[in-house]
Amino acid sequence: MEPNFKHQIGLICVLLIFPALCSGKEYYTKSRASYYGTSDGYGTPSGACGFGGYGRTVNGGNVAAVSAKLWKNGGGCGACYQVRCKIAQYCDYNGAYVVATDYGEGDRTDFILSPRAFSKLGRNKNASEALKKYGVLDVEYKRVPCTFKGNNIVFQINEHSSNPGYFAIVILYVGGTSDITAVEILRKEYRQWEPLRRSYGAVFDIANPPTGEIRLKFQVSDGTEPKIAIPANWKAGTTYSTKLA
C-alpha cells in the first residue's frame, strides 16, 4: 500500500472515530439536578466532606452535594463543575459553577445544588424562580478547573487534632481538575512513608503521629506527589498550602 494512501485511510479513521475532537465541541454529561433548602441560600456546615463553615461560603456559596460516582468515597470533595439546564426560555447558557462539598443524590440526580447555585441556572431572577418550580431539572455538566486559589493544595489541620496524640487534616481545595487519592506521613525513625487513614470525606487522620516536625506527601490523580513540612508546634485550625506543580 502506498504511503499516501495509508495516510488517507488513517485520517478517515480519525474522523470517524473521534468526531467530537474534529468538531471542537466540548463534552458534557447529561444528568439531573435539584436543590436543597438553607435559610440564607448558602451551603451547609455539616456537609459530608468535613469542610465545616468553609463549606457554606466557598465559591460564594455556589456549592453542591454530588452523587456517588462524583463523590468517589470522598475523593471528589472540592471538585469544580459547570452545570447548566437546557430550557431555552429560562436557562442561562453558562449555568452555574459549583464546588462539591457534600454527598447526596435523589431521583437520578448527580447534583443537589445550594439555593444560590440553583438560581445561577436561570437567565434572570424571574427565570430562576420559574426553574425552582420544576424541583428537578434535566441538566448537562462537565468537570472544570478550580482556580479561585491558584494551582495549590490548601488544607487545614482539623479542629479535633491534639498535639502530639492525634493528627488530622481536611483538604479544602485542590487546584485544576485533579483529586487527592491518598496522603502519607513520614516516619523518620523508619525512613518510610505511612498512609494516613481517610476518616471520611476530605478528612485524613492518624493516631500517635510522629513527634516534632510533620512531613506530608500528597498522592495526586495527575501523578504528582507534592510534599510539605509542618512545624513541630502545629496547632489545630491552622491552614497550609503547597504547590501542585
VMD Tcl script that draws the C-alpha trace (Angstrom):
set ca {
  {0.00 0.00 0.00}
  {1.34 3.41 -0.96}
  {2.36 5.67 1.99}
  {-0.02 8.48 0.90}
  {-2.96 6.07 0.74}
  {-2.11 4.74 4.21}
  {-2.13 8.32 5.50}
  {-5.55 8.95 3.93}
  {-7.02 5.79 5.49}
  {-5.65 6.81 8.89}
  {-7.18 10.25 8.55}
  {-10.57 8.79 7.67}
  {-10.42 6.55 10.77}
  {-9.65 9.53 12.97}
  {-12.57 11.47 11.52}
  {-14.96 8.56 12.02}
  {-13.83 7.54 15.50}
  {-13.24 10.98 17.00}
  {-15.90 13.30 15.55}
  {-16.14 15.25 18.80}
  {-12.46 16.10 18.57}
  {-12.79 17.18 14.95}
  {-15.80 19.39 15.63}
  {-14.11 21.12 18.55}
  {-17.29 20.80 20.66}
  {-16.91 20.44 24.40}
  {-18.19 17.27 26.00}
  {-20.94 17.47 28.62}
  {-22.59 14.63 30.54}
  {-26.37 14.56 30.73}
  {-27.92 14.27 34.18}
  {-30.45 15.80 36.56}
  {-30.18 18.37 39.34}
  {-32.28 19.52 42.25}
  {-31.66 21.86 45.19}
  {-31.79 21.79 48.98}
  {-33.05 24.45 51.31}
  {-30.99 26.70 53.57}
  {-32.36 29.90 55.08}
  {-29.62 32.09 53.56}
  {-29.08 30.18 50.31}
  {-25.51 29.16 51.20}
  {-24.15 25.66 51.74}
  {-24.37 23.62 54.92}
  {-21.62 23.37 57.59}
  {-22.49 19.71 58.17}
  {-21.55 18.55 54.66}
  {-20.06 15.07 54.34}
  {-16.71 16.41 53.10}
  {-15.89 17.70 56.59}
  {-15.37 21.28 55.40}
  {-17.41 22.79 58.24}
  {-18.05 26.51 57.92}
  {-15.79 26.71 54.87}
  {-18.27 24.52 53.02}
  {-21.02 27.10 53.50}
  {-19.44 30.05 51.74}
  {-16.69 28.71 49.48}
  {-17.21 29.87 45.88}
  {-19.75 32.42 47.07}
  {-21.95 29.65 48.44}
  {-22.34 28.10 44.98}
  {-21.87 24.54 46.17}
  {-23.45 21.13 45.66}
  {-23.93 17.69 47.09}
  {-22.91 15.17 44.44}
  {-23.80 11.56 43.63}
  {-21.69 8.53 44.47}
  {-19.94 8.44 41.09}
  {-18.74 12.04 41.56}
  {-18.29 11.69 45.31}
  {-15.66 8.95 44.84}
  {-15.76 7.95 48.51}
  {-14.68 11.48 49.42}
  {-12.06 11.80 46.69}
  {-14.38 14.13 44.77}
  {-14.64 16.67 47.59}
  {-13.72 20.14 46.37}
  {-14.06 19.28 42.67}
  {-15.47 22.06 40.46}
  {-18.19 21.66 37.84}
  {-20.13 23.67 35.33}
  {-23.81 22.72 35.44}
  {-26.39 24.09 33.04}
  {-30.00 23.36 32.15}
  {-31.46 23.42 28.66}
  {-34.89 25.09 28.83}
  {-34.33 27.85 26.27}
  {-36.68 30.47 27.72}
  {-35.28 30.14 31.26}
  {-31.76 28.71 31.32}
  {-28.56 30.74 31.22}
  {-26.04 29.47 28.67}
  {-23.15 29.36 31.18}
  {-25.20 27.97 34.03}
  {-23.69 27.53 37.49}
  {-20.08 26.90 38.51}
  {-20.19 24.85 41.69}
  {-17.86 23.18 44.19}
  {-18.66 19.72 45.55}
  {-18.88 19.98 49.35}
  {-21.29 17.19 50.27}
  {-22.65 13.79 49.28}
  {-26.26 13.36 48.22}
  {-28.46 12.16 45.40}
  {-32.16 11.97 44.73}
  {-34.22 10.85 41.76}
  {-31.44 10.09 39.24}
  {-29.65 13.31 40.17}
  {-25.91 13.91 40.14}
  {-26.23 17.33 41.79}
  {-28.26 18.73 44.67}
  {-27.38 22.41 44.48}
  {-27.42 25.09 47.13}
  {-30.22 27.63 46.51}
  {-27.64 30.21 45.38}
  {-26.16 27.80 42.86}
  {-29.56 26.70 41.58}
  {-30.53 30.32 40.96}
  {-27.47 30.68 38.71}
  {-29.06 28.27 36.25}
  {-31.65 30.91 35.30}
  {-31.15 33.77 32.88}
  {-32.54 36.26 35.40}
  {-34.36 36.36 38.73}
  {-37.78 35.59 37.24}
  {-36.35 32.71 35.22}
  {-34.66 31.29 38.33}
  {-37.94 31.39 40.23}
  {-39.65 29.59 37.37}
  {-36.96 26.89 37.37}
  {-37.38 26.31 41.11}
  {-40.96 25.28 40.49}
  {-39.73 22.32 38.47}
  {-37.97 20.95 41.55}
  {-35.76 18.67 39.45}
  {-34.23 19.69 36.13}
  {-32.57 17.88 33.26}
  {-29.03 19.29 33.08}
  {-25.66 18.73 31.50}
  {-22.36 19.14 33.28}
  {-18.59 18.93 32.92}
  {-15.62 18.99 35.27}
  {-13.84 22.35 35.14}
  {-10.58 23.55 36.72}
  {-10.77 25.00 40.21}
  {-8.98 28.34 40.01}
  {-10.11 30.53 42.91}
  {-6.94 29.88 44.96}
  {-4.43 29.15 42.22}
  {-2.71 25.88 41.41}
  {-2.38 24.80 45.03}
  {-3.40 22.18 47.55}
  {-4.92 24.01 50.51}
  {-5.56 22.07 53.72}
  {-6.33 22.77 57.35}
  {-5.30 20.91 60.48}
  {-8.61 19.55 61.73}
  {-10.08 21.10 64.86}
  {-10.03 17.75 66.67}
  {-6.26 17.37 66.29}
  {-4.35 17.24 69.56}
  {-0.58 17.63 69.53}
  {1.01 15.10 69.94}
  {-1.68 12.41 70.35}
  {-3.82 12.80 67.23}
  {-3.31 14.46 63.85}
  {-5.91 15.07 61.16}
  {-6.19 17.32 58.15}
  {-9.06 18.33 55.89}
  {-8.22 19.10 52.28}
  {-10.15 22.25 51.48}
  {-9.08 22.83 47.93}
  {-7.18 21.27 45.02}
  {-6.39 23.47 42.02}
  {-7.12 22.37 38.47}
  {-9.03 19.14 37.83}
  {-7.00 16.75 39.99}
  {-8.08 14.76 43.05}
  {-6.11 13.77 46.15}
  {-6.11 9.98 46.20}
  {-4.02 9.50 49.36}
  {-1.95 11.37 51.97}
  {1.21 9.95 53.55}
  {3.24 10.96 56.60}
  {6.97 10.41 57.02}
  {8.07 8.12 59.82}
  {11.60 9.43 60.27}
  {12.66 6.63 62.58}
  {11.87 4.07 59.86}
  {12.72 6.33 56.93}
  {9.48 5.43 55.22}
  {6.13 6.97 54.31}
  {3.00 5.73 56.07}
  {-0.52 6.35 54.72}
  {-2.99 8.41 56.68}
  {-6.48 6.96 57.00}
  {-9.26 8.63 55.02}
  {-11.51 9.14 58.03}
  {-14.40 10.49 55.95}
  {-14.88 12.89 53.06}
  {-11.76 15.05 52.72}
  {-10.53 14.31 56.26}
  {-7.36 12.22 56.70}
  {-6.03 11.25 60.14}
  {-3.55 9.23 62.16}
  {-3.29 8.35 65.85}
  {0.06 8.86 67.59}
  {1.71 10.86 64.79}
  {5.49 11.35 64.72}
  {6.82 13.88 67.22}
  {8.40 17.09 66.05}
  {8.10 18.37 62.52}
  {5.39 16.71 60.40}
  {6.21 15.88 56.79}
  {3.31 15.09 54.44}
  {3.20 13.79 50.89}
  {0.07 14.03 48.73}
  {-0.75 11.46 46.07}
  {-2.49 13.38 43.27}
  {-4.52 11.83 40.45}
  {-2.28 13.56 37.88}
  {0.68 11.50 39.12}
  {2.47 14.25 41.09}
  {3.48 13.91 44.75}
  {3.73 17.37 46.38}
  {5.33 17.48 49.84}
  {5.17 19.91 52.73}
  {6.77 20.26 56.16}
  {4.63 21.41 59.11}
  {6.41 22.92 62.13}
  {6.63 20.88 65.33}
  {4.48 23.39 67.23}
  {1.50 22.92 64.91}
  {-1.94 23.84 66.15}
  {-5.45 22.75 65.20}
  {-7.18 25.17 62.84}
  {-4.00 26.31 61.05}
  {-4.22 26.36 57.25}
  {-1.34 25.46 54.92}
  {-0.84 25.26 51.18}
  {1.60 23.60 48.82}
  {2.05 23.86 45.07}
  {0.62 21.13 42.88}
  {3.40 21.52 40.34}
}
mol new
graphics top color blue
foreach p $ca { graphics top sphere $p radius 0.5 }
foreach p [lrange $ca 0 end-1] q [lrange $ca 1 end] { graphics top cylinder $p $q radius 0.2 }
display resetview
